[in-house]
Amino acid sequence: MLVENNFEIKKLTSFKIGGKIAKMIFPETVEEFVRALRENEGAFVAGNLSNTLVSSNDFDGVVISTSKLNSIKIEGNRVTAGAGVRGPKLSQTVGEKGLSGLEFMIGFPGSVGGEVYMNAGANGQCIADSLKSAKIYCLEKGLVTLTDLEFGYRTSICQKKNYIVLEAEFELTPSAGVKEKMEENLAFRKAHQPSLALPNCGSIFKNPEGHSAGRLLDECGVKGLSVGGVKVWENHANFIVNYNDGTSEDVVRLMREMQKRVKEKFDIELKPEIRFLGEEL
């Protein structure tokens, strides 16, 4: 188990934003994770920090990362993946076996734990479609395997109960068109989302019921709107990009302005899709 003090988190976050973490822990097994959590009560649990805004100010606490829980086991059409496995790696690995169901992950920068936690999805697929069970940790019972995660739009029981996903088992479907589907998804992502050269956290706000957050924001004229070193991407109004060494404060101020404009024009309250560490909206 790797432990680092005064860890520079900025290099790990998709936003390329964040200060120093007083204590950063990287367990390599589920058992190490449980021990680390029990020994560090109140620690913040993070995956690959692809959808997390980390405060630019130093965080005087403990962060436990699941990024090294990255094993993949394939038995027939059943696939078990650790919480730290990155979406694109899992999608490509099962795709090479001709297994369909996780093609949407090919363009996701996140990891399995976070994707199960929020029932991630795109291009007509989502986690709920193929997940059979998840090994989670909860304070009351410890390690538990769940088969019903009460999935909804970008939500699961893990958010309601503050469960931590450590491993996920999927049941996939053999298909001859997996490679073509992944290529289509990658092409769609390149056309509709910022490149990796523009650090970002993916979609900033959830889609309100019956609406598209991107469309609402677009109609409010926020594209190109900037605060400090961050701005709303010119090609999609629900993405914020870090184009000039922006800070977490810049992102929060910009998010508040985006929310304010939608509220004033449509009387709709946009809810964040991203998580926050040491920062508040």
matplotlib code that plots the C-alpha trace (Angstrom):
import matplotlib.pyplot as plt

x = [0.0, 1.5, 1.2, 2.4, 2.3, 1.8, 0.8, 0.4, -3.1, -3.2, -1.2, -3.9, -7.1, -8.8, -9.2, -5.5, -6.7, -5.9, -3.5, -1.6, -3.3, -1.9, -2.1, -2.8, -3.2, -3.2, -4.4, -3.6, -6.2, -9.7, -8.3, -5.8, -8.6, -10.7, -7.8, -6.9, -10.5, -10.8, -7.5, -8.4, -12.0, -13.6, -11.2, -12.4, -12.5, -11.5, -11.2, -9.3, -10.6, -12.1, -15.3, -14.0, -13.2, -10.4, -9.7, -6.7, -6.0, -4.2, -6.5, -5.6, -7.1, -6.8, -7.7, -7.8, -7.6, -9.0, -6.9, -4.7, -7.6, -7.3, -7.6, -9.8, -11.0, -13.0, -14.8, -17.0, -19.3, -18.8, -16.4, -15.1, -13.3, -11.7, -13.0, -9.8, -9.9, -10.3, -13.3, -11.4, -9.2, -12.1, -14.1, -11.1, -10.2, -13.8, -14.1, -11.1, -13.0, -16.0, -18.2, -20.7, -22.3, -19.4, -18.6, -19.8, -16.8, -14.3, -14.5, -14.8, -11.8, -13.3, -13.0, -15.3, -16.0, -17.2, -19.1, -21.1, -21.6, -23.3, -24.7, -22.7, -23.9, -23.7, -24.6, -27.6, -25.8, -25.3, -23.9, -27.3, -27.8, -25.0, -24.1, -24.9, -23.4, -21.0, -18.8, -19.2, -18.1, -20.5, -19.7, -22.5, -21.8, -18.3, -17.9, -21.2, -22.1, -25.2, -27.2, -29.8, -28.2, -31.4, -30.2, -31.7, -30.6, -27.0, -27.7, -27.6, -28.1, -24.4, -25.0, -28.1, -26.3, -22.7, -21.6, -18.1, -17.8, -14.7, -15.5, -18.1, -19.3, -20.8, -22.7, -22.0, -23.3, -21.1, -21.3, -19.5, -20.0, -18.2, -15.2, -17.4, -19.5, -16.5, -15.1, -18.5, -18.5, -15.0, -15.9, -18.9, -16.9, -14.3, -17.0, -19.0, -16.5, -13.3, -10.0, -7.6, -5.5, -8.2, -8.5, -12.1, -14.3, -16.9, -20.5, -20.7, -24.5, -27.0, -29.8, -33.0, -36.0, -37.3, -34.5, -30.9, -28.6, -26.4, -29.4, -30.6, -27.2, -26.7, -29.9, -28.6, -25.6, -22.9, -20.6, -17.2, -18.0, -14.8, -13.7, -10.0, -8.3, -11.4, -14.2, -17.3, -16.3, -17.3, -18.7, -20.8, -22.3, -22.2, -18.4, -15.9, -12.3, -9.2, -7.4, -5.0, -4.0, -7.4, -8.3, -11.1, -12.4, -12.6, -14.7, -17.1, -17.7, -18.3, -20.7, -22.7, -23.1, -24.2, -26.8, -28.0, -28.6, -30.6, -32.6, -33.5, -34.5, -36.2, -36.8, -34.8, -32.2, -29.2, -27.6, -23.9, -22.8, -19.3, -18.1, -16.2, -13.2, -12.4, -14.6, -18.2, -20.6]
y = [0.0, 3.3, 6.3, 9.8, 13.0, 16.5, 14.8, 17.1, 16.0, 18.4, 15.9, 13.3, 15.3, 15.5, 19.3, 19.7, 21.6, 21.0, 21.7, 19.4, 16.5, 16.1, 12.3, 10.3, 6.5, 4.0, 0.5, -2.3, -4.8, -4.7, -5.8, -2.9, -0.5, -1.7, -1.4, 2.1, 3.3, 1.9, 3.5, 6.9, 7.7, 10.3, 10.0, 11.1, 8.2, 9.0, 7.1, 8.5, 12.0, 12.4, 14.1, 15.7, 19.4, 19.4, 22.7, 24.6, 25.2, 22.5, 19.8, 19.0, 15.6, 12.0, 10.8, 7.1, 6.3, 3.2, 3.7, 0.7, -1.7, -2.4, -6.1, -7.5, -11.2, -12.6, -15.9, -16.6, -13.6, -12.7, -9.9, -8.8, -5.5, -3.6, -0.1, 1.5, 0.0, 2.9, 2.8, 2.8, -0.1, -2.2, -1.4, -2.3, -5.5, -7.0, -5.7, -7.8, -10.8, -9.9, -9.0, -6.2, -3.9, -1.6, 0.1, 3.4, 3.3, 3.6, 7.4, 7.8, 9.0, 7.7, 4.4, 1.5, 2.5, 6.0, 4.8, 2.3, 4.9, 7.3, 4.8, 6.3, 5.9, 7.2, 6.3, 4.2, 2.1, 2.5, 0.6, -0.6, -2.6, -5.1, -4.9, -8.2, -7.3, -5.0, -5.5, -2.4, -1.2, 0.3, 1.5, -0.6, -4.0, -3.8, -5.6, -6.5, -7.8, -6.1, -7.3, -4.5, -1.0, 0.9, 2.5, 5.7, 8.5, 9.2, 7.7, 4.5, 3.4, 4.1, 7.8, 7.6, 5.3, 6.6, 3.1, 2.7, 0.5, -1.7, -4.3, -4.8, -7.9, -7.5, -10.0, -9.1, -10.3, -11.8, -9.7, -9.3, -5.5, -4.4, -2.9, -0.8, 0.4, 1.5, 3.4, 5.1, 6.1, 7.5, 9.5, 10.9, 11.9, 13.7, 15.6, 16.6, 16.8, 18.6, 16.9, 15.8, 18.9, 20.9, 19.7, 19.2, 17.2, 16.0, 17.2, 19.8, 19.6, 16.8, 16.9, 18.1, 15.8, 16.5, 18.8, 18.9, 20.9, 21.7, 23.1, 25.2, 26.7, 27.2, 29.2, 31.3, 32.3, 30.9, 29.5, 31.1, 32.7, 32.8, 33.4, 33.5, 30.6, 28.6, 29.0, 27.3, 25.3, 27.0, 23.8, 22.6, 24.7, 22.0, 21.7, 23.9, 23.7, 24.8, 26.7, 28.9, 27.4, 28.0, 27.4, 25.7, 29.1, 30.0, 26.9, 27.5, 31.1, 30.1, 27.3, 29.7, 32.1, 29.3, 28.2, 31.8, 32.4, 29.1, 29.9, 33.4, 32.3, 29.0, 28.8, 25.5, 24.7, 22.9, 20.2, 19.4, 16.2, 16.6, 16.0, 18.4, 17.9, 20.8, 23.1, 24.0, 25.3]
z = [0.0, -1.2, 1.1, 0.1, 2.1, 0.7, -2.6, -5.7, -6.8, -9.8, -11.9, -11.5, -12.0, -15.4, -14.8, -14.0, -11.0, -7.3, -4.5, -2.1, -0.3, 3.3, 3.0, -0.1, 0.1, -2.8, -1.7, -4.1, -2.8, -1.4, 1.9, 1.9, 1.0, 4.0, 6.4, 5.1, 5.5, 9.0, 10.0, 8.5, 9.6, 7.4, 4.5, 1.1, -1.4, -5.0, -8.2, -11.2, -10.4, -13.9, -12.6, -9.4, -8.9, -6.3, -4.4, -5.5, -1.8, 0.1, 1.6, 5.2, 5.2, 3.9, 0.4, -0.4, -4.2, -5.7, -8.9, -8.1, -7.8, -11.5, -12.1, -14.9, -15.0, -17.9, -17.7, -20.7, -21.0, -17.3, -16.6, -13.2, -12.9, -10.0, -9.2, -10.5, -14.0, -16.5, -18.7, -22.1, -21.0, -19.9, -23.0, -25.3, -23.3, -23.5, -27.1, -28.1, -26.8, -29.0, -25.9, -26.2, -23.5, -22.5, -25.9, -24.4, -22.0, -24.8, -24.7, -20.9, -18.9, -15.7, -13.8, -13.1, -9.5, -10.4, -13.5, -11.4, -8.6, -11.1, -13.6, -16.3, -19.9, -23.5, -27.0, -26.0, -23.3, -19.6, -16.6, -15.5, -18.7, -18.0, -14.4, -12.5, -9.1, -7.3, -4.3, -2.1, 1.3, 3.8, 7.3, 8.9, 7.3, 5.8, 2.5, 0.8, -2.6, -4.1, -7.1, -7.1, -7.1, -7.6, -10.7, -12.1, -14.4, -13.3, -9.9, -7.8, -4.3, -3.7, -3.8, -1.5, 1.1, 0.6, -0.5, -2.0, -5.1, -5.0, -7.7, -10.4, -12.3, -15.8, -18.0, -21.6, -25.0, -27.7, -30.9, -34.1, -34.3, -31.1, -32.8, -35.2, -32.3, -30.4, -33.4, -33.8, -30.1, -30.3, -33.4, -31.6, -28.6, -30.7, -32.5, -29.4, -26.4, -25.8, -26.6, -23.9, -24.7, -23.0, -19.4, -18.4, -16.1, -18.7, -18.4, -15.6, -14.9, -15.0, -17.5, -15.7, -16.3, -19.8, -20.7, -22.0, -19.7, -22.8, -24.7, -21.8, -21.3, -25.0, -25.1, -22.2, -24.3, -22.1, -24.7, -24.5, -21.1, -19.0, -15.4, -14.7, -16.6, -17.3, -19.8, -21.2, -24.3, -27.5, -29.0, -26.1, -23.4, -20.7, -20.7, -18.8, -20.0, -18.2, -20.9, -18.9, -15.5, -14.0, -10.3, -8.5, -7.5, -11.2, -12.0, -9.1, -10.0, -13.6, -12.6, -10.4, -13.3, -15.6, -13.0, -12.4, -16.1, -16.5, -13.4, -14.5, -18.1, -17.5, -13.7, -13.7, -11.1, -12.6, -10.4, -10.7, -12.3, -10.9, -7.4, -5.1, -2.8, -0.5, -2.6, -2.5, -5.2]

ax = plt.figure().add_subplot(projection="3d")
ax.plot(x, y, z, "-o")
ax.set_aspect("equal")
plt.show()
